[in-house]
Amino acid sequence: MRLLVTGGSGFIGTNLVAHFKKQGVVLVNLDHNPPLDPRQTELWRKADIMDPMAVRRVFEEFQPSHVVHLAARTDTDEERDLNAYRQNHEGTRLLLGVVKEFASVQHIVVTSTQFVCEAGYQPQHDLDFKPFTLYGESKRLTEIATREAGLACGWTIIRPTTIWGPWSLRYRDVMFKMMKRGLYFHPSGRTVMRSYGYVGNVVWQIEQILQAPGERVHDAVLYVGDPPFDLKQWVDAVSMELVGRRAWVIPTWIIRSLAFVGDAMKALGLPFPITSGRFKSMTRDYVTPMDKTIAELGQAPFSMQYGVKDTIRWYDEESAAVKPHPPP
């Protein structure tokens, strides 16, 4: 296998590159940002997927047999201008145009998101979408672009759930920082079921797709992550490993009130640890269908506890030196 990873300098990409490098796979990381992990610099080829000529040069040099397309803008901050996410759908369309030129490519994995369907909506088929953010809409268009590309090689679309693990700067800079300061509070009340995923399991699932017989995973849409779990169990596991106690629990109405304050602060451009959007995320179920993925690829190998220990080890030992990439 000769593996080309787009967006290998990001969170999932850093873990993916590290895994395949350890396995001895010949690979390159095509990204306009340098790697988060400087130990991966030798594998980096600077190129923007919005620049097909630059992408083509990397393909010509490397002649990949497999491609994992992770490059994307992944935040949900923009609420008005879909063009702010143009690198997602238009970038994918341009990349696939280059892929079609190279007979060496046997299979490509294209990354979408669970956000192509809103929380509580269970899609009836692969083209049943209900995005609720512009980011989700850009990924819906990404999936359509993949289907319409007319690829000669095999392709698989993956929809990551909420992914966590080493090299996630969002968790490092928000949740973990608040827990360390004793400022993280979990709402009381009913059990909230969420589809999350330890990044090590996601890397394993991508590896299974790349190694599977082409006919089994071609034209497939697979959610990647872990089976749904009680969010409080995960929060407590992280808190126990990080600060030695379970997360604080306070009445839901207090957190809701703080979220309204956060909305006002956000409108003024001031930081605040919780907003209405964050409150909704903490208090509503978001379950994605994982049965098909498990049936096709098998049960992912890493437990929640293993993933939490691995993540906090990275946080304690390595994360302080990691600098975030500039905003999109």
Secondary structure, DSSP 8 states (H G I E B T S, - for coil): -EEEEETTTSHHHHHHHHHHHHTT-EEEEEESS--SSGGGGGGEEE--TT-HHHHHHHHHHH--SEEEE--S-------S-GGGGHHHHHHHHHHHHHHTT-TT--EEEEE--GGGB-TT---SSTT--B--SHHHHHHHHHHHHHHHS--SSEEEEEEE-EEESTT-HHIIIIIHHHHHTT--EEE-SS--EE-EEEHHHHHHHHHHHHHS-HHHHTTEEEEES---EEHHHHHHHHHHHHHSS--EEE-HHHHHHHHHHHHHHHHTT---S--HHHHHHHHS-B----HHHHHHH---S--HHHHHHHHHHHHHHTGGG-------
